[in-house]
Amino acid sequence: TNPMVTPLLTDLYQFSMAYAYWKAGKHLDRAVFDLYFRKSPFAGEFTVFGGLEECIRFIANFKFKEEEINFLRTALPTCEDGFFEYLSSIDCSDVEVYAIPEGSAVFPKVPLMIIEGPVAVVQLLETPFLSLVNYASLVTTNAARHRLVAGKPKNLLEFGLRRAQGPDGGISASRYSYMGGFDATSNVAAGRLFGIPIRGTHSHAFVSSFLGLDEIIDKALSSSDGSNKCEDFVSLVENWLVKIQV
């Protein structure tokens, strides 16, 4: 779902290590990596695991494009042509992943994922897997903690897009807030991509556009199914405002 998640979404030194494995003839050696964390966020006692589906999608589509190989040639000018031919040939068909189910409560120092495969290939998976899991698990855990405090009857809505870490962070926050227990999001793109219910209110700009209540011409408001109609919704709001201010 995210065009940013490609085999190049990794640290340069991962390619340096992969080249060293290839140069030493060790690139096909089997290796096992454990993905785990050292302590739970927010000084909590648990974490909710997120990001697994994106990791699986990543390895299912792992393949270097010609333009990506050309870019790596310029970034690693001292590497032999044979190394880039090797990179062009690899995929994750020989990689095995063992994981705790996404959405599970997990704990420090317990592997969330175990990745086994040719050492050069799984080395190239390290950074993108951490990127996909760490932020997802952080947001999911934060959402779950909010749900625990609010209780089941309350509706929790995620409205964080305008404050998120860019568009990719915003999409991820909407997705994993929903996984962690929120009911809906204001993010329309996330609603389309992931089937999350979308909800909205209004901004301060809308309120500021009215100089007074006399500018509201139609004061009636019908229910969503049309079964009921309040003829003077403005007065109803004013009455409730008085009550909640007491």
C-alpha positions as CSV (number, residue, x, y, z in Angstrom):
1,T,0.0,0.0,0.0
2,N,3.0,2.3,0.4
3,P,5.2,3.1,-2.6
4,M,7.9,4.4,-0.2
5,V,8.5,0.9,1.2
6,T,11.0,-0.5,-1.3
7,P,14.3,-2.4,-1.0
8,L,16.1,1.0,-0.9
9,L,14.2,1.8,2.4
10,T,17.2,0.8,4.4
11,D,20.5,2.1,5.7
12,L,23.5,2.3,3.4
13,Y,25.6,0.2,5.7
14,Q,23.2,-2.7,5.1
15,F,24.4,-2.8,1.5
16,S,28.0,-2.4,2.7
17,M,27.6,-5.5,4.8
18,A,25.8,-7.4,2.1
19,Y,28.6,-6.6,-0.3
20,A,31.1,-7.9,2.3
21,Y,29.2,-11.1,2.7
22,W,29.1,-11.5,-1.1
23,K,32.8,-10.7,-1.4
24,A,33.7,-13.3,1.2
25,G,31.4,-15.9,-0.4
26,K,29.2,-16.0,2.7
27,H,26.1,-14.3,1.2
28,L,24.2,-17.6,1.0
29,D,25.0,-18.7,4.5
30,R,21.8,-19.2,6.6
31,A,21.3,-16.7,9.3
32,V,18.6,-16.0,11.9
33,F,17.6,-12.5,13.2
34,D,15.3,-11.9,16.2
35,L,13.3,-8.7,16.2
36,Y,12.5,-7.6,19.8
37,F,12.4,-4.5,22.0
38,R,14.1,-3.8,25.3
39,K,11.4,-2.0,27.2
40,S,7.7,-1.1,26.7
41,P,6.9,2.5,25.7
42,F,5.2,5.0,28.0
43,A,6.7,3.3,31.1
44,G,4.0,0.6,30.6
45,E,4.1,-3.1,31.2
46,F,3.0,-4.3,27.7
47,T,3.2,-3.4,24.0
48,V,0.7,-4.2,21.3
49,F,2.5,-5.7,18.2
50,G,1.8,-3.8,15.0
51,G,3.3,-3.8,11.5
52,L,3.5,-7.5,10.7
53,E,1.2,-7.4,7.7
54,E,3.3,-4.6,6.1
55,C,6.5,-6.7,6.7
56,I,4.9,-9.7,4.9
57,R,3.8,-7.5,2.0
58,F,7.3,-6.1,1.8
59,I,9.0,-9.5,1.5
60,A,6.3,-10.8,-0.8
61,N,7.1,-8.0,-3.3
62,F,10.9,-7.7,-2.5
63,K,12.7,-7.2,-5.8
64,F,15.1,-4.5,-7.0
65,K,14.0,-2.5,-10.0
66,E,16.5,-1.6,-12.7
67,E,16.5,2.1,-11.7
68,E,17.2,1.1,-8.1
69,I,20.2,-1.0,-9.1
70,N,21.4,2.0,-11.3
71,F,21.2,4.3,-8.3
72,L,23.1,1.8,-6.1
73,R,25.9,1.7,-8.7
74,T,26.4,5.4,-8.2
75,A,26.1,5.2,-4.4
76,L,28.6,2.2,-4.2
77,P,31.0,3.0,-7.1
78,T,33.8,0.7,-5.8
79,C,31.6,-2.5,-5.8
80,E,32.1,-5.0,-8.7
81,D,29.4,-5.5,-11.3
82,G,28.9,-9.0,-10.0
83,F,27.5,-7.7,-6.8
84,F,24.8,-5.6,-8.6
85,E,24.0,-8.6,-10.7
86,Y,23.5,-10.6,-7.5
87,L,21.2,-7.9,-6.1
88,S,19.2,-7.9,-9.3
89,S,18.6,-11.7,-8.9
90,I,17.5,-11.8,-5.2
91,D,14.0,-12.0,-3.7
92,C,12.7,-13.4,-0.4
93,S,11.5,-16.8,-1.7
94,D,14.1,-18.4,0.6
95,V,13.2,-16.4,3.7
96,E,11.2,-17.8,6.5
97,V,9.3,-15.6,9.0
98,Y,8.0,-16.8,12.4
99,A,5.9,-14.2,14.2
100,I,3.5,-13.5,17.1
101,P,0.1,-12.6,15.6
102,E,-0.3,-8.9,14.9
103,G,-2.4,-7.1,17.6
104,S,-1.1,-9.4,20.4
105,A,0.1,-8.0,23.7
106,V,3.9,-8.6,23.7
107,F,6.7,-8.0,26.2
108,P,10.3,-6.9,26.3
109,K,13.1,-9.2,25.1
110,V,10.6,-11.7,23.6
111,P,11.1,-12.0,19.8
112,L,8.1,-10.6,17.9
113,M,9.5,-12.0,14.7
114,I,12.2,-14.5,13.8
115,I,13.6,-14.1,10.3
116,E,15.7,-16.9,8.8
117,G,17.3,-16.9,5.3
118,P,20.5,-16.1,3.3
119,V,22.5,-13.7,5.5
120,A,22.9,-11.0,2.8
121,V,19.1,-11.0,2.1
122,V,18.0,-10.9,5.7
123,Q,20.5,-8.3,6.4
124,L,18.8,-6.0,3.9
125,L,15.5,-6.7,5.7
126,E,16.7,-5.5,9.1
127,T,16.1,-1.7,8.8
128,P,12.8,-1.8,6.9
129,F,11.4,-4.4,9.3
130,L,12.4,-2.2,12.3
131,S,10.9,0.9,10.6
132,L,7.6,-0.9,9.9
133,V,7.3,-2.5,13.3
134,N,8.5,0.2,15.8
135,Y,6.2,3.1,14.9
136,A,3.3,0.8,14.3
137,S,3.7,-0.9,17.7
138,L,4.1,2.5,19.4
139,V,0.9,3.9,18.0
140,T,-1.1,0.7,18.5
141,T,0.1,0.6,22.1
142,N,-0.8,4.2,22.7
143,A,-4.3,3.6,21.3
144,A,-4.8,0.5,23.4
145,R,-3.9,2.5,26.6
146,H,-6.4,5.1,25.7
147,R,-9.1,2.4,25.2
148,L,-8.3,0.9,28.6
149,V,-8.7,4.2,30.3
150,A,-11.8,5.3,28.4
151,G,-13.6,1.9,28.7
152,K,-15.6,0.0,26.1
153,P,-18.7,2.3,25.9
154,K,-16.8,5.4,24.8
155,N,-16.2,6.2,21.1
156,L,-12.6,7.1,20.4
157,L,-11.8,9.1,17.2
158,E,-8.4,9.6,15.8
159,F,-7.9,13.2,14.4
160,G,-4.1,13.3,14.3
161,L,-3.3,13.7,10.5
162,R,-2.4,17.4,10.6
163,R,0.0,16.8,13.5
164,A,1.5,13.5,12.3
165,Q,5.1,12.8,11.1
166,G,4.3,13.6,7.5
167,P,1.7,11.8,5.3
168,D,3.2,8.4,5.8
169,G,3.2,8.8,9.6
170,G,-0.4,10.1,9.3
171,I,-1.6,7.1,7.4
172,S,0.2,4.7,9.8
173,A,-1.1,6.5,12.9
174,S,-4.7,6.2,11.6
175,R,-4.3,2.6,10.7
176,Y,-2.7,1.5,14.0
177,S,-4.9,3.7,16.2
178,Y,-7.8,1.7,14.8
179,M,-6.0,-1.6,15.4
180,G,-5.3,-0.5,19.0
181,G,-9.0,0.1,19.7
182,F,-10.1,3.4,18.3
183,D,-13.5,3.5,16.6
184,A,-12.9,5.8,13.6
185,T,-10.5,8.3,12.0
186,S,-10.8,11.7,10.3
187,N,-8.2,10.5,7.7
188,V,-10.2,9.9,4.5
189,A,-7.3,8.3,2.7
190,A,-6.8,5.8,5.5
191,G,-10.5,5.1,5.4
192,R,-10.3,4.2,1.7
193,L,-7.1,2.2,2.0
194,F,-8.0,0.1,5.1
195,G,-11.8,0.3,5.5
196,I,-11.6,2.3,8.7
197,P,-14.8,4.2,9.5
198,I,-14.3,7.9,8.9
199,R,-15.8,10.7,11.1
200,G,-15.5,14.4,11.2
201,T,-16.6,17.5,13.1
202,H,-15.5,21.0,12.0
203,S,-12.6,23.4,12.5
204,H,-12.3,26.8,14.2
205,A,-12.5,28.4,10.8
206,F,-16.1,27.3,10.4
207,V,-17.1,28.8,13.7
208,S,-15.2,32.0,12.9
209,S,-17.0,32.4,9.6
210,F,-20.2,33.3,11.5
211,L,-20.6,36.6,13.3
212,G,-23.6,35.6,15.3
213,L,-26.4,33.1,15.7
214,D,-28.7,35.3,13.7
215,E,-26.7,34.3,10.6
216,I,-28.0,30.7,10.9
217,I,-31.0,30.7,8.5
218,D,-32.2,27.2,8.8
219,K,-32.2,26.2,12.5
220,A,-33.8,22.8,12.0
221,L,-31.8,19.5,12.0
222,S,-33.0,16.1,11.0
223,S,-31.6,12.8,12.3
224,S,-29.4,10.8,10.0
225,D,-32.2,8.3,9.2
226,G,-34.8,11.1,8.7
227,S,-37.1,9.7,11.4
228,N,-36.8,12.8,13.7
229,K,-36.4,16.5,13.2
230,C,-35.5,19.2,15.7
231,E,-37.1,22.4,14.6
232,D,-34.7,24.6,16.6
233,F,-31.4,22.9,17.0
234,V,-29.6,26.2,17.9
235,S,-31.8,26.7,21.0
236,L,-31.2,23.1,22.0
237,V,-27.4,23.6,21.7
238,E,-27.6,26.8,23.8
239,N,-29.6,25.0,26.5
240,W,-27.0,22.2,26.7
241,L,-24.2,24.8,26.7
242,V,-25.7,26.4,29.8
243,K,-26.0,22.9,31.5
244,I,-22.4,21.8,30.9
245,Q,-21.0,25.2,32.0
246,V,-22.7,24.9,35.5
